[in-house]
């Protein structure tokens, strides 16, 4: 069986926003609310995981020295830490 392609961060976020909008509308039945809530929790976890992975990738910047060697340097964002 072929592997299912993971949805992008943007698609997951869009779906999550739609769920929030439906929940805030208050027009859904209890079963729909519970299904949306469950799916929303799953999507928010995927979004947080993608953001954490991106942050970890950004934590290291590669710099090339004049001699051609590559050094890694942790990214420090002003206001954090």
C-alpha positions in Angstrom: 0.0 0.0 0.0 1.5 3.4 -0.9 2.3 5.9 1.8 -0.1 8.8 2.2 1.5 12.1 1.6 1.5 14.4 4.7 -0.4 17.6 4.4 1.6 20.8 4.4 1.8 23.1 7.4 -0.2 25.7 5.4 -3.0 23.1 4.6 -3.1 21.9 8.2 -3.3 25.5 9.5 -6.1 26.3 7.0 -8.1 23.3 8.0 -7.6 24.2 11.7 -8.8 27.7 11.0 -11.9 26.4 9.3 -12.6 24.1 12.3 -12.3 27.0 14.7 -14.7 29.1 12.6 -17.3 26.3 12.7 -16.9 25.8 16.4 -17.2 29.6 17.1 -20.3 29.6 14.9 -22.1 27.4 17.3 -24.4 26.0 14.8 -23.1 22.4 14.7 -24.6 19.5 16.6 -22.8 17.8 19.4 -21.4 14.9 17.3 -20.0 17.4 14.8 -18.5 19.5 17.5 -16.8 16.5 19.1 -15.4 15.4 15.7 -14.2 18.9 14.9 -12.6 19.3 18.3 -10.8 15.9 17.9 -9.6 16.8 14.4 -8.6 20.3 15.7 -6.4 18.8 18.4 -4.7 16.5 15.9 -4.1 19.4 13.4 -2.8 21.7 16.1 -0.3 19.0 17.2 0.9 18.6 13.6 1.2 22.4 13.2 3.2 22.7 16.5 5.4 19.8 15.4 6.2 21.5 12.1 6.9 24.8 13.8 9.2 23.1 16.3 11.1 21.3 13.5 11.5 24.6 11.5 12.7 26.4 14.6 15.3 23.6 15.2 16.5 24.0 11.6 16.8 27.7 12.1 18.8 27.3 15.3 21.9 26.5 13.3 23.4 28.8 10.7 26.2 27.7 8.5 29.0 30.1 7.9 31.8 29.6 5.5 35.2 31.0 6.6 37.6 32.6 4.2 39.6 29.4 4.3 36.6 27.4 3.0 35.8 25.7 6.3 32.2 25.6 7.5 31.2 26.4 11.1 27.9 26.1 12.8 26.5 28.9 14.9 23.4 28.9 17.0 20.8 31.4 16.0 20.1 33.8 18.8 16.9 35.9 18.4 16.8 39.1 20.4 14.3 39.0 23.2 14.5 35.2 23.6 16.6 33.3 26.2 
